[in-house]
Amino acid sequence: MSLIWFLLIGLAAGWLAGQILKGSGFGTMGNLIIGVIGAFVGGLLFDLLGIVALGKLGNLISATVGAIVLLWLLGAIKKT
């Protein structure tokens, strides 16, 4: 996947994760940055679980899952 697509999918995943986890986000810009990082996390999680994400939609789903996990972890750390 090209770098531009990776960044666009990561940004979209960050926005989606922010919408799904309302109230536990880090603002629009923070969620977008977390989405890009979450794309890495989602790819690692899917690889560990043996799940294959095909196409742009599959990449968006894995990136969104990674962003949700990352937002949840950061939210839990932020509360302590």
C-alpha angles and dihedrals in degrees: 000000000000120000093247093053090046091053093045092049090046091051092049090047091051091052092048092048090051090052093048095046099043113183096020098072132105100234127278097293093042092050091049092052090046088051092058091048089042089058087065091045092048092050091051093047093049091048091050091050093045093242117146117212110203125195131353093302091053090049090050091051094049092045091049092050089050092048091049091051091047093047090048092050093046091047090052091049092045091055093055 
